Every structure is written in C-alpha cells, then in structure tokens.
Amino acid sequence: PFGPFLAAAGFVIGWDSLLIGR
C-alpha cells in the first residue's frame, strides 16, 4: 500500500538531491 507514497517520496528526494548537487 506504500508503493505510490515511496515512489513520490523517492522522486522528491531525487529531485532535491539533484538541485543540491547542481
């Protein structure tokens, strides 16, 4: 049941990491 939630969280975390790395 947490699939979509983890997917959304992973996307946000990945994007945030991208911005920080940039």
ZIDAGI-V129477 format. One record per run of one state. SS is the DSSP state (H for helix, E for strand, L for the rest). FROM is the first residue (numbers start at 1). TO is the last residue. If there is no record, write none. Layout:
# ZIDAGI-V129477
ss:SS from:FROM to:TO
ss:SS from:FROM to:TO
This chain:
# ZIDAGI-V129477
ss:L from:1 to:2
ss:H from:3 to:21
ss:L from:22 to:22
